Amino acid sequence: MRVRLPLAALMLLPLLGACGGKGEVTMPPLTPEPGDSQLADTSTTLNPKETLPARAALYKYLRGIGAGNAKACAYLAPEYEQRVFGAPGRCREKLGPARAKLRPQDVAALRGVTVPTCEEGPDEGNYVVRFADLKWKGEPARPGGLLAASFTLRKTGDYWQIVG
């Protein structure tokens, strides 16, 4: 019962903070599947409730790639978009071609990925999720391209974004 209240509150955050301008990339709602272990961060000394918003952002980004949903771009900081897509704001345009370079089994694996743990990042307030720490329903995806060896997350305003 304790898990459902914070999860319900997280689902409402994108709705409360969205202004809804045209062409604006908005945060999709958190919709974890039953049995996802993303809330059970027991491998580190970090508080799982404190890291949940950061882990949820990466979860939604990776699941968004698996679904081919350009709304996943909302979870990328401009500097990360610059590095991965060549310029800030190009994720929406380049996500489809970049996703097409993934193997079909990698795309399928992304549909079942969870983010159960993270570590403190190099800068205060940042978290890092190593690709090896992601959990997969079946065969894991291979890192490379859109799938970095590690993801650094930072809170930007009210939201967590991938910065590295």
Chimera marker file (.cmm) of the C-alpha trace (Angstrom):
<marker_set name="trace">
<marker id="1" x="0.000" y="0.000" z="0.000" r="1" g="1" b="0" radius="0.5"/>
<marker id="2" x="2.911" y="2.374" z="0.701" r="1" g="1" b="0" radius="0.5"/>
<marker id="3" x="4.195" y="2.056" z="-2.866" r="1" g="1" b="0" radius="0.5"/>
<marker id="4" x="0.909" y="2.982" z="-4.535" r="1" g="1" b="0" radius="0.5"/>
<marker id="5" x="0.511" y="6.422" z="-2.982" r="1" g="1" b="0" radius="0.5"/>
<marker id="6" x="3.904" y="7.780" z="-4.146" r="1" g="1" b="0" radius="0.5"/>
<marker id="7" x="3.451" y="6.087" z="-7.521" r="1" g="1" b="0" radius="0.5"/>
<marker id="8" x="0.042" y="7.729" z="-7.946" r="1" g="1" b="0" radius="0.5"/>
<marker id="9" x="1.552" y="11.075" z="-7.026" r="1" g="1" b="0" radius="0.5"/>
<marker id="10" x="4.327" y="10.601" z="-9.614" r="1" g="1" b="0" radius="0.5"/>
<marker id="11" x="1.748" y="9.856" z="-12.280" r="1" g="1" b="0" radius="0.5"/>
<marker id="12" x="0.088" y="13.215" z="-11.624" r="1" g="1" b="0" radius="0.5"/>
<marker id="13" x="3.289" y="15.316" z="-11.709" r="1" g="1" b="0" radius="0.5"/>
<marker id="14" x="3.459" y="15.626" z="-15.519" r="1" g="1" b="0" radius="0.5"/>
<marker id="15" x="-0.168" y="16.717" z="-15.597" r="1" g="1" b="0" radius="0.5"/>
<marker id="16" x="0.314" y="19.347" z="-12.917" r="1" g="1" b="0" radius="0.5"/>
<marker id="17" x="3.434" y="20.862" z="-14.480" r="1" g="1" b="0" radius="0.5"/>
<marker id="18" x="2.435" y="20.781" z="-18.153" r="1" g="1" b="0" radius="0.5"/>
<marker id="19" x="1.506" y="24.040" z="-19.855" r="1" g="1" b="0" radius="0.5"/>
<marker id="20" x="0.762" y="22.411" z="-23.206" r="1" g="1" b="0" radius="0.5"/>
<marker id="21" x="2.237" y="24.696" z="-25.870" r="1" g="1" b="0" radius="0.5"/>
<marker id="22" x="2.121" y="23.656" z="-29.526" r="1" g="1" b="0" radius="0.5"/>
<marker id="23" x="5.033" y="21.498" z="-30.548" r="1" g="1" b="0" radius="0.5"/>
<marker id="24" x="6.149" y="21.265" z="-26.947" r="1" g="1" b="0" radius="0.5"/>
<marker id="25" x="7.577" y="17.936" z="-25.867" r="1" g="1" b="0" radius="0.5"/>
<marker id="26" x="5.666" y="16.902" z="-22.758" r="1" g="1" b="0" radius="0.5"/>
<marker id="27" x="6.390" y="14.211" z="-20.225" r="1" g="1" b="0" radius="0.5"/>
<marker id="28" x="4.428" y="11.012" z="-20.801" r="1" g="1" b="0" radius="0.5"/>
<marker id="29" x="2.806" y="9.482" z="-17.715" r="1" g="1" b="0" radius="0.5"/>
<marker id="30" x="4.565" y="6.785" z="-15.741" r="1" g="1" b="0" radius="0.5"/>
<marker id="31" x="2.885" y="3.468" z="-16.491" r="1" g="1" b="0" radius="0.5"/>
<marker id="32" x="5.007" y="0.657" z="-15.087" r="1" g="1" b="0" radius="0.5"/>
<marker id="33" x="3.894" y="-2.871" z="-15.717" r="1" g="1" b="0" radius="0.5"/>
<marker id="34" x="2.757" y="-5.059" z="-12.823" r="1" g="1" b="0" radius="0.5"/>
<marker id="35" x="5.716" y="-6.830" z="-11.300" r="1" g="1" b="0" radius="0.5"/>
<marker id="36" x="8.276" y="-4.230" z="-12.375" r="1" g="1" b="0" radius="0.5"/>
<marker id="37" x="11.046" y="-4.178" z="-9.819" r="1" g="1" b="0" radius="0.5"/>
<marker id="38" x="11.959" y="-0.554" z="-10.465" r="1" g="1" b="0" radius="0.5"/>
<marker id="39" x="10.895" y="0.489" z="-6.955" r="1" g="1" b="0" radius="0.5"/>
<marker id="40" x="13.115" y="-2.025" z="-5.180" r="1" g="1" b="0" radius="0.5"/>
<marker id="41" x="16.553" y="-0.422" z="-5.092" r="1" g="1" b="0" radius="0.5"/>
<marker id="42" x="18.299" y="-2.584" z="-2.509" r="1" g="1" b="0" radius="0.5"/>
<marker id="43" x="21.788" y="-2.751" z="-3.986" r="1" g="1" b="0" radius="0.5"/>
<marker id="44" x="22.935" y="0.710" z="-2.893" r="1" g="1" b="0" radius="0.5"/>
<marker id="45" x="22.824" y="2.852" z="0.200" r="1" g="1" b="0" radius="0.5"/>
<marker id="46" x="20.682" y="5.443" z="-1.599" r="1" g="1" b="0" radius="0.5"/>
<marker id="47" x="17.072" y="5.907" z="-0.553" r="1" g="1" b="0" radius="0.5"/>
<marker id="48" x="14.907" y="4.228" z="-3.248" r="1" g="1" b="0" radius="0.5"/>
<marker id="49" x="12.140" y="6.813" z="-2.805" r="1" g="1" b="0" radius="0.5"/>
<marker id="50" x="14.584" y="9.656" z="-3.439" r="1" g="1" b="0" radius="0.5"/>
<marker id="51" x="16.018" y="8.037" z="-6.563" r="1" g="1" b="0" radius="0.5"/>
<marker id="52" x="12.658" y="6.946" z="-7.994" r="1" g="1" b="0" radius="0.5"/>
<marker id="53" x="11.966" y="10.132" z="-10.012" r="1" g="1" b="0" radius="0.5"/>
<marker id="54" x="15.392" y="9.929" z="-11.678" r="1" g="1" b="0" radius="0.5"/>
<marker id="55" x="15.046" y="6.210" z="-12.356" r="1" g="1" b="0" radius="0.5"/>
<marker id="56" x="11.495" y="6.778" z="-13.657" r="1" g="1" b="0" radius="0.5"/>
<marker id="57" x="12.785" y="9.344" z="-16.169" r="1" g="1" b="0" radius="0.5"/>
<marker id="58" x="15.308" y="6.860" z="-17.570" r="1" g="1" b="0" radius="0.5"/>
<marker id="59" x="12.666" y="4.121" z="-17.504" r="1" g="1" b="0" radius="0.5"/>
<marker id="60" x="10.283" y="6.268" z="-19.562" r="1" g="1" b="0" radius="0.5"/>
<marker id="61" x="13.032" y="7.267" z="-21.986" r="1" g="1" b="0" radius="0.5"/>
<marker id="62" x="14.101" y="3.676" z="-22.629" r="1" g="1" b="0" radius="0.5"/>
<marker id="63" x="10.523" y="2.419" z="-22.878" r="1" g="1" b="0" radius="0.5"/>
<marker id="64" x="9.768" y="5.361" z="-25.196" r="1" g="1" b="0" radius="0.5"/>
<marker id="65" x="12.577" y="4.276" z="-27.505" r="1" g="1" b="0" radius="0.5"/>
<marker id="66" x="11.157" y="0.741" z="-27.461" r="1" g="1" b="0" radius="0.5"/>
<marker id="67" x="7.721" y="2.074" z="-28.393" r="1" g="1" b="0" radius="0.5"/>
<marker id="68" x="9.081" y="4.516" z="-30.984" r="1" g="1" b="0" radius="0.5"/>
<marker id="69" x="7.480" y="7.388" z="-29.082" r="1" g="1" b="0" radius="0.5"/>
<marker id="70" x="9.150" y="10.768" z="-29.687" r="1" g="1" b="0" radius="0.5"/>
<marker id="71" x="7.790" y="11.998" z="-26.339" r="1" g="1" b="0" radius="0.5"/>
<marker id="72" x="10.799" y="10.184" z="-24.875" r="1" g="1" b="0" radius="0.5"/>
<marker id="73" x="12.848" y="13.168" z="-26.083" r="1" g="1" b="0" radius="0.5"/>
<marker id="74" x="11.439" y="15.212" z="-23.188" r="1" g="1" b="0" radius="0.5"/>
<marker id="75" x="13.806" y="13.326" z="-20.876" r="1" g="1" b="0" radius="0.5"/>
<marker id="76" x="16.954" y="14.529" z="-22.644" r="1" g="1" b="0" radius="0.5"/>
<marker id="77" x="18.898" y="17.609" z="-21.614" r="1" g="1" b="0" radius="0.5"/>
<marker id="78" x="20.140" y="19.783" z="-24.511" r="1" g="1" b="0" radius="0.5"/>
<marker id="79" x="23.766" y="18.726" z="-23.963" r="1" g="1" b="0" radius="0.5"/>
<marker id="80" x="22.821" y="15.056" z="-24.257" r="1" g="1" b="0" radius="0.5"/>
<marker id="81" x="20.773" y="15.737" z="-27.405" r="1" g="1" b="0" radius="0.5"/>
<marker id="82" x="23.801" y="17.552" z="-28.818" r="1" g="1" b="0" radius="0.5"/>
<marker id="83" x="26.009" y="14.534" z="-28.228" r="1" g="1" b="0" radius="0.5"/>
<marker id="84" x="23.570" y="11.848" z="-29.423" r="1" g="1" b="0" radius="0.5"/>
<marker id="85" x="21.604" y="13.634" z="-32.163" r="1" g="1" b="0" radius="0.5"/>
<marker id="86" x="24.019" y="16.356" z="-33.330" r="1" g="1" b="0" radius="0.5"/>
<marker id="87" x="22.167" y="19.390" z="-31.965" r="1" g="1" b="0" radius="0.5"/>
<marker id="88" x="19.736" y="20.345" z="-29.217" r="1" g="1" b="0" radius="0.5"/>
<marker id="89" x="16.134" y="19.844" z="-30.316" r="1" g="1" b="0" radius="0.5"/>
<marker id="90" x="16.912" y="17.224" z="-32.970" r="1" g="1" b="0" radius="0.5"/>
<marker id="91" x="15.782" y="14.176" z="-30.993" r="1" g="1" b="0" radius="0.5"/>
<marker id="92" x="12.216" y="14.204" z="-32.345" r="1" g="1" b="0" radius="0.5"/>
<marker id="93" x="13.507" y="14.315" z="-35.911" r="1" g="1" b="0" radius="0.5"/>
<marker id="94" x="16.351" y="11.807" z="-35.484" r="1" g="1" b="0" radius="0.5"/>
<marker id="95" x="14.852" y="9.307" z="-33.022" r="1" g="1" b="0" radius="0.5"/>
<marker id="96" x="13.194" y="7.184" z="-35.731" r="1" g="1" b="0" radius="0.5"/>
<marker id="97" x="16.339" y="6.765" z="-37.848" r="1" g="1" b="0" radius="0.5"/>
<marker id="98" x="18.484" y="6.136" z="-34.740" r="1" g="1" b="0" radius="0.5"/>
<marker id="99" x="15.970" y="3.576" z="-33.449" r="1" g="1" b="0" radius="0.5"/>
<marker id="100" x="15.976" y="1.859" z="-36.865" r="1" g="1" b="0" radius="0.5"/>
<marker id="101" x="19.688" y="1.130" z="-36.363" r="1" g="1" b="0" radius="0.5"/>
<marker id="102" x="18.873" y="-0.999" z="-33.297" r="1" g="1" b="0" radius="0.5"/>
<marker id="103" x="18.429" y="-4.723" z="-33.780" r="1" g="1" b="0" radius="0.5"/>
<marker id="104" x="14.776" y="-5.882" z="-33.587" r="1" g="1" b="0" radius="0.5"/>
<marker id="105" x="15.611" y="-7.895" z="-30.458" r="1" g="1" b="0" radius="0.5"/>
<marker id="106" x="17.048" y="-4.731" z="-28.848" r="1" g="1" b="0" radius="0.5"/>
<marker id="107" x="13.830" y="-2.821" z="-29.556" r="1" g="1" b="0" radius="0.5"/>
<marker id="108" x="11.819" y="-5.721" z="-28.118" r="1" g="1" b="0" radius="0.5"/>
<marker id="109" x="14.064" y="-5.805" z="-25.035" r="1" g="1" b="0" radius="0.5"/>
<marker id="110" x="13.492" y="-2.083" z="-24.425" r="1" g="1" b="0" radius="0.5"/>
<marker id="111" x="9.770" y="-2.719" z="-24.105" r="1" g="1" b="0" radius="0.5"/>
<marker id="112" x="10.479" y="-4.766" z="-20.970" r="1" g="1" b="0" radius="0.5"/>
<marker id="113" x="13.366" y="-2.888" z="-19.367" r="1" g="1" b="0" radius="0.5"/>
<marker id="114" x="13.266" y="-1.673" z="-15.764" r="1" g="1" b="0" radius="0.5"/>
<marker id="115" x="15.610" y="0.582" z="-13.798" r="1" g="1" b="0" radius="0.5"/>
<marker id="116" x="15.934" y="-0.984" z="-10.346" r="1" g="1" b="0" radius="0.5"/>
<marker id="117" x="19.037" y="0.800" z="-9.088" r="1" g="1" b="0" radius="0.5"/>
<marker id="118" x="21.328" y="3.783" z="-9.487" r="1" g="1" b="0" radius="0.5"/>
<marker id="119" x="24.443" y="5.268" z="-7.954" r="1" g="1" b="0" radius="0.5"/>
<marker id="120" x="25.436" y="8.747" z="-6.862" r="1" g="1" b="0" radius="0.5"/>
<marker id="121" x="26.744" y="10.721" z="-9.805" r="1" g="1" b="0" radius="0.5"/>
<marker id="122" x="29.983" y="12.633" z="-10.210" r="1" g="1" b="0" radius="0.5"/>
<marker id="123" x="28.264" y="15.908" z="-9.304" r="1" g="1" b="0" radius="0.5"/>
<marker id="124" x="26.138" y="16.473" z="-6.225" r="1" g="1" b="0" radius="0.5"/>
<marker id="125" x="22.470" y="15.669" z="-6.858" r="1" g="1" b="0" radius="0.5"/>
<marker id="126" x="23.151" y="13.598" z="-9.975" r="1" g="1" b="0" radius="0.5"/>
<marker id="127" x="22.548" y="9.886" z="-10.302" r="1" g="1" b="0" radius="0.5"/>
<marker id="128" x="24.173" y="7.378" z="-12.641" r="1" g="1" b="0" radius="0.5"/>
<marker id="129" x="22.594" y="4.204" z="-13.999" r="1" g="1" b="0" radius="0.5"/>
<marker id="130" x="24.994" y="1.776" z="-15.614" r="1" g="1" b="0" radius="0.5"/>
<marker id="131" x="23.666" y="-0.169" z="-18.597" r="1" g="1" b="0" radius="0.5"/>
<marker id="132" x="24.751" y="-3.372" z="-16.843" r="1" g="1" b="0" radius="0.5"/>
<marker id="133" x="22.405" y="-2.553" z="-13.921" r="1" g="1" b="0" radius="0.5"/>
<marker id="134" x="19.263" y="-2.370" z="-16.075" r="1" g="1" b="0" radius="0.5"/>
<marker id="135" x="16.921" y="-5.360" z="-15.741" r="1" g="1" b="0" radius="0.5"/>
<marker id="136" x="15.391" y="-7.059" z="-18.743" r="1" g="1" b="0" radius="0.5"/>
<marker id="137" x="12.415" y="-9.412" z="-19.135" r="1" g="1" b="0" radius="0.5"/>
<marker id="138" x="14.327" y="-11.606" z="-21.560" r="1" g="1" b="0" radius="0.5"/>
<marker id="139" x="17.560" y="-11.158" z="-23.457" r="1" g="1" b="0" radius="0.5"/>
<marker id="140" x="19.131" y="-7.760" z="-22.746" r="1" g="1" b="0" radius="0.5"/>
<marker id="141" x="19.652" y="-5.200" z="-25.468" r="1" g="1" b="0" radius="0.5"/>
<marker id="142" x="23.187" y="-4.453" z="-26.618" r="1" g="1" b="0" radius="0.5"/>
<marker id="143" x="24.648" y="-1.092" z="-25.629" r="1" g="1" b="0" radius="0.5"/>
<marker id="144" x="25.595" y="1.349" z="-28.349" r="1" g="1" b="0" radius="0.5"/>
<marker id="145" x="23.987" y="4.189" z="-30.259" r="1" g="1" b="0" radius="0.5"/>
<marker id="146" x="20.932" y="5.297" z="-28.286" r="1" g="1" b="0" radius="0.5"/>
<marker id="147" x="21.837" y="2.866" z="-25.509" r="1" g="1" b="0" radius="0.5"/>
<marker id="148" x="24.772" y="4.350" z="-23.626" r="1" g="1" b="0" radius="0.5"/>
<marker id="149" x="27.084" y="2.373" z="-21.338" r="1" g="1" b="0" radius="0.5"/>
<marker id="150" x="25.796" y="4.578" z="-18.513" r="1" g="1" b="0" radius="0.5"/>
<marker id="151" x="23.253" y="7.347" z="-18.099" r="1" g="1" b="0" radius="0.5"/>
<marker id="152" x="23.727" y="10.374" z="-15.846" r="1" g="1" b="0" radius="0.5"/>
<marker id="153" x="20.532" y="12.019" z="-14.625" r="1" g="1" b="0" radius="0.5"/>
<marker id="154" x="20.142" y="15.517" z="-13.204" r="1" g="1" b="0" radius="0.5"/>
<marker id="155" x="17.117" y="17.375" z="-11.908" r="1" g="1" b="0" radius="0.5"/>
<marker id="156" x="16.334" y="20.307" z="-14.186" r="1" g="1" b="0" radius="0.5"/>
<marker id="157" x="13.545" y="22.438" z="-12.773" r="1" g="1" b="0" radius="0.5"/>
<marker id="158" x="10.800" y="20.039" z="-11.727" r="1" g="1" b="0" radius="0.5"/>
<marker id="159" x="11.950" y="17.141" z="-13.909" r="1" g="1" b="0" radius="0.5"/>
<marker id="160" x="14.819" y="14.707" z="-14.154" r="1" g="1" b="0" radius="0.5"/>
<marker id="161" x="16.691" y="14.587" z="-17.445" r="1" g="1" b="0" radius="0.5"/>
<marker id="162" x="19.468" y="12.539" z="-18.966" r="1" g="1" b="0" radius="0.5"/>
<marker id="163" x="22.579" y="14.710" z="-19.197" r="1" g="1" b="0" radius="0.5"/>
<marker id="164" x="25.238" y="12.154" z="-19.998" r="1" g="1" b="0" radius="0.5"/>
<link id1="1" id2="2" r="1" g="1" b="0" radius="0.2"/>
<link id1="2" id2="3" r="1" g="1" b="0" radius="0.2"/>
<link id1="3" id2="4" r="1" g="1" b="0" radius="0.2"/>
<link id1="4" id2="5" r="1" g="1" b="0" radius="0.2"/>
<link id1="5" id2="6" r="1" g="1" b="0" radius="0.2"/>
<link id1="6" id2="7" r="1" g="1" b="0" radius="0.2"/>
<link id1="7" id2="8" r="1" g="1" b="0" radius="0.2"/>
<link id1="8" id2="9" r="1" g="1" b="0" radius="0.2"/>
<link id1="9" id2="10" r="1" g="1" b="0" radius="0.2"/>
<link id1="10" id2="11" r="1" g="1" b="0" radius="0.2"/>
<link id1="11" id2="12" r="1" g="1" b="0" radius="0.2"/>
<link id1="12" id2="13" r="1" g="1" b="0" radius="0.2"/>
<link id1="13" id2="14" r="1" g="1" b="0" radius="0.2"/>
<link id1="14" id2="15" r="1" g="1" b="0" radius="0.2"/>
<link id1="15" id2="16" r="1" g="1" b="0" radius="0.2"/>
<link id1="16" id2="17" r="1" g="1" b="0" radius="0.2"/>
<link id1="17" id2="18" r="1" g="1" b="0" radius="0.2"/>
<link id1="18" id2="19" r="1" g="1" b="0" radius="0.2"/>
<link id1="19" id2="20" r="1" g="1" b="0" radius="0.2"/>
<link id1="20" id2="21" r="1" g="1" b="0" radius="0.2"/>
<link id1="21" id2="22" r="1" g="1" b="0" radius="0.2"/>
<link id1="22" id2="23" r="1" g="1" b="0" radius="0.2"/>
<link id1="23" id2="24" r="1" g="1" b="0" radius="0.2"/>
<link id1="24" id2="25" r="1" g="1" b="0" radius="0.2"/>
<link id1="25" id2="26" r="1" g="1" b="0" radius="0.2"/>
<link id1="26" id2="27" r="1" g="1" b="0" radius="0.2"/>
<link id1="27" id2="28" r="1" g="1" b="0" radius="0.2"/>
<link id1="28" id2="29" r="1" g="1" b="0" radius="0.2"/>
<link id1="29" id2="30" r="1" g="1" b="0" radius="0.2"/>
<link id1="30" id2="31" r="1" g="1" b="0" radius="0.2"/>
<link id1="31" id2="32" r="1" g="1" b="0" radius="0.2"/>
<link id1="32" id2="33" r="1" g="1" b="0" radius="0.2"/>
<link id1="33" id2="34" r="1" g="1" b="0" radius="0.2"/>
<link id1="34" id2="35" r="1" g="1" b="0" radius="0.2"/>
<link id1="35" id2="36" r="1" g="1" b="0" radius="0.2"/>
<link id1="36" id2="37" r="1" g="1" b="0" radius="0.2"/>
<link id1="37" id2="38" r="1" g="1" b="0" radius="0.2"/>
<link id1="38" id2="39" r="1" g="1" b="0" radius="0.2"/>
<link id1="39" id2="40" r="1" g="1" b="0" radius="0.2"/>
<link id1="40" id2="41" r="1" g="1" b="0" radius="0.2"/>
<link id1="41" id2="42" r="1" g="1" b="0" radius="0.2"/>
<link id1="42" id2="43" r="1" g="1" b="0" radius="0.2"/>
<link id1="43" id2="44" r="1" g="1" b="0" radius="0.2"/>
<link id1="44" id2="45" r="1" g="1" b="0" radius="0.2"/>
<link id1="45" id2="46" r="1" g="1" b="0" radius="0.2"/>
<link id1="46" id2="47" r="1" g="1" b="0" radius="0.2"/>
<link id1="47" id2="48" r="1" g="1" b="0" radius="0.2"/>
<link id1="48" id2="49" r="1" g="1" b="0" radius="0.2"/>
<link id1="49" id2="50" r="1" g="1" b="0" radius="0.2"/>
<link id1="50" id2="51" r="1" g="1" b="0" radius="0.2"/>
<link id1="51" id2="52" r="1" g="1" b="0" radius="0.2"/>
<link id1="52" id2="53" r="1" g="1" b="0" radius="0.2"/>
<link id1="53" id2="54" r="1" g="1" b="0" radius="0.2"/>
<link id1="54" id2="55" r="1" g="1" b="0" radius="0.2"/>
<link id1="55" id2="56" r="1" g="1" b="0" radius="0.2"/>
<link id1="56" id2="57" r="1" g="1" b="0" radius="0.2"/>
<link id1="57" id2="58" r="1" g="1" b="0" radius="0.2"/>
<link id1="58" id2="59" r="1" g="1" b="0" radius="0.2"/>
<link id1="59" id2="60" r="1" g="1" b="0" radius="0.2"/>
<link id1="60" id2="61" r="1" g="1" b="0" radius="0.2"/>
<link id1="61" id2="62" r="1" g="1" b="0" radius="0.2"/>
<link id1="62" id2="63" r="1" g="1" b="0" radius="0.2"/>
<link id1="63" id2="64" r="1" g="1" b="0" radius="0.2"/>
<link id1="64" id2="65" r="1" g="1" b="0" radius="0.2"/>
<link id1="65" id2="66" r="1" g="1" b="0" radius="0.2"/>
<link id1="66" id2="67" r="1" g="1" b="0" radius="0.2"/>
<link id1="67" id2="68" r="1" g="1" b="0" radius="0.2"/>
<link id1="68" id2="69" r="1" g="1" b="0" radius="0.2"/>
<link id1="69" id2="70" r="1" g="1" b="0" radius="0.2"/>
<link id1="70" id2="71" r="1" g="1" b="0" radius="0.2"/>
<link id1="71" id2="72" r="1" g="1" b="0" radius="0.2"/>
<link id1="72" id2="73" r="1" g="1" b="0" radius="0.2"/>
<link id1="73" id2="74" r="1" g="1" b="0" radius="0.2"/>
<link id1="74" id2="75" r="1" g="1" b="0" radius="0.2"/>
<link id1="75" id2="76" r="1" g="1" b="0" radius="0.2"/>
<link id1="76" id2="77" r="1" g="1" b="0" radius="0.2"/>
<link id1="77" id2="78" r="1" g="1" b="0" radius="0.2"/>
<link id1="78" id2="79" r="1" g="1" b="0" radius="0.2"/>
<link id1="79" id2="80" r="1" g="1" b="0" radius="0.2"/>
<link id1="80" id2="81" r="1" g="1" b="0" radius="0.2"/>
<link id1="81" id2="82" r="1" g="1" b="0" radius="0.2"/>
<link id1="82" id2="83" r="1" g="1" b="0" radius="0.2"/>
<link id1="83" id2="84" r="1" g="1" b="0" radius="0.2"/>
<link id1="84" id2="85" r="1" g="1" b="0" radius="0.2"/>
<link id1="85" id2="86" r="1" g="1" b="0" radius="0.2"/>
<link id1="86" id2="87" r="1" g="1" b="0" radius="0.2"/>
<link id1="87" id2="88" r="1" g="1" b="0" radius="0.2"/>
<link id1="88" id2="89" r="1" g="1" b="0" radius="0.2"/>
<link id1="89" id2="90" r="1" g="1" b="0" radius="0.2"/>
<link id1="90" id2="91" r="1" g="1" b="0" radius="0.2"/>
<link id1="91" id2="92" r="1" g="1" b="0" radius="0.2"/>
<link id1="92" id2="93" r="1" g="1" b="0" radius="0.2"/>
<link id1="93" id2="94" r="1" g="1" b="0" radius="0.2"/>
<link id1="94" id2="95" r="1" g="1" b="0" radius="0.2"/>
<link id1="95" id2="96" r="1" g="1" b="0" radius="0.2"/>
<link id1="96" id2="97" r="1" g="1" b="0" radius="0.2"/>
<link id1="97" id2="98" r="1" g="1" b="0" radius="0.2"/>
<link id1="98" id2="99" r="1" g="1" b="0" radius="0.2"/>
<link id1="99" id2="100" r="1" g="1" b="0" radius="0.2"/>
<link id1="100" id2="101" r="1" g="1" b="0" radius="0.2"/>
<link id1="101" id2="102" r="1" g="1" b="0" radius="0.2"/>
<link id1="102" id2="103" r="1" g="1" b="0" radius="0.2"/>
<link id1="103" id2="104" r="1" g="1" b="0" radius="0.2"/>
<link id1="104" id2="105" r="1" g="1" b="0" radius="0.2"/>
<link id1="105" id2="106" r="1" g="1" b="0" radius="0.2"/>
<link id1="106" id2="107" r="1" g="1" b="0" radius="0.2"/>
<link id1="107" id2="108" r="1" g="1" b="0" radius="0.2"/>
<link id1="108" id2="109" r="1" g="1" b="0" radius="0.2"/>
<link id1="109" id2="110" r="1" g="1" b="0" radius="0.2"/>
<link id1="110" id2="111" r="1" g="1" b="0" radius="0.2"/>
<link id1="111" id2="112" r="1" g="1" b="0" radius="0.2"/>
<link id1="112" id2="113" r="1" g="1" b="0" radius="0.2"/>
<link id1="113" id2="114" r="1" g="1" b="0" radius="0.2"/>
<link id1="114" id2="115" r="1" g="1" b="0" radius="0.2"/>
<link id1="115" id2="116" r="1" g="1" b="0" radius="0.2"/>
<link id1="116" id2="117" r="1" g="1" b="0" radius="0.2"/>
<link id1="117" id2="118" r="1" g="1" b="0" radius="0.2"/>
<link id1="118" id2="119" r="1" g="1" b="0" radius="0.2"/>
<link id1="119" id2="120" r="1" g="1" b="0" radius="0.2"/>
<link id1="120" id2="121" r="1" g="1" b="0" radius="0.2"/>
<link id1="121" id2="122" r="1" g="1" b="0" radius="0.2"/>
<link id1="122" id2="123" r="1" g="1" b="0" radius="0.2"/>
<link id1="123" id2="124" r="1" g="1" b="0" radius="0.2"/>
<link id1="124" id2="125" r="1" g="1" b="0" radius="0.2"/>
<link id1="125" id2="126" r="1" g="1" b="0" radius="0.2"/>
<link id1="126" id2="127" r="1" g="1" b="0" radius="0.2"/>
<link id1="127" id2="128" r="1" g="1" b="0" radius="0.2"/>
<link id1="128" id2="129" r="1" g="1" b="0" radius="0.2"/>
<link id1="129" id2="130" r="1" g="1" b="0" radius="0.2"/>
<link id1="130" id2="131" r="1" g="1" b="0" radius="0.2"/>
<link id1="131" id2="132" r="1" g="1" b="0" radius="0.2"/>
<link id1="132" id2="133" r="1" g="1" b="0" radius="0.2"/>
<link id1="133" id2="134" r="1" g="1" b="0" radius="0.2"/>
<link id1="134" id2="135" r="1" g="1" b="0" radius="0.2"/>
<link id1="135" id2="136" r="1" g="1" b="0" radius="0.2"/>
<link id1="136" id2="137" r="1" g="1" b="0" radius="0.2"/>
<link id1="137" id2="138" r="1" g="1" b="0" radius="0.2"/>
<link id1="138" id2="139" r="1" g="1" b="0" radius="0.2"/>
<link id1="139" id2="140" r="1" g="1" b="0" radius="0.2"/>
<link id1="140" id2="141" r="1" g="1" b="0" radius="0.2"/>
<link id1="141" id2="142" r="1" g="1" b="0" radius="0.2"/>
<link id1="142" id2="143" r="1" g="1" b="0" radius="0.2"/>
<link id1="143" id2="144" r="1" g="1" b="0" radius="0.2"/>
<link id1="144" id2="145" r="1" g="1" b="0" radius="0.2"/>
<link id1="145" id2="146" r="1" g="1" b="0" radius="0.2"/>
<link id1="146" id2="147" r="1" g="1" b="0" radius="0.2"/>
<link id1="147" id2="148" r="1" g="1" b="0" radius="0.2"/>
<link id1="148" id2="149" r="1" g="1" b="0" radius="0.2"/>
<link id1="149" id2="150" r="1" g="1" b="0" radius="0.2"/>
<link id1="150" id2="151" r="1" g="1" b="0" radius="0.2"/>
<link id1="151" id2="152" r="1" g="1" b="0" radius="0.2"/>
<link id1="152" id2="153" r="1" g="1" b="0" radius="0.2"/>
<link id1="153" id2="154" r="1" g="1" b="0" radius="0.2"/>
<link id1="154" id2="155" r="1" g="1" b="0" radius="0.2"/>
<link id1="155" id2="156" r="1" g="1" b="0" radius="0.2"/>
<link id1="156" id2="157" r="1" g="1" b="0" radius="0.2"/>
<link id1="157" id2="158" r="1" g="1" b="0" radius="0.2"/>
<link id1="158" id2="159" r="1" g="1" b="0" radius="0.2"/>
<link id1="159" id2="160" r="1" g="1" b="0" radius="0.2"/>
<link id1="160" id2="161" r="1" g="1" b="0" radius="0.2"/>
<link id1="161" id2="162" r="1" g="1" b="0" radius="0.2"/>
<link id1="162" id2="163" r="1" g="1" b="0" radius="0.2"/>
<link id1="163" id2="164" r="1" g="1" b="0" radius="0.2"/>
</marker_set>
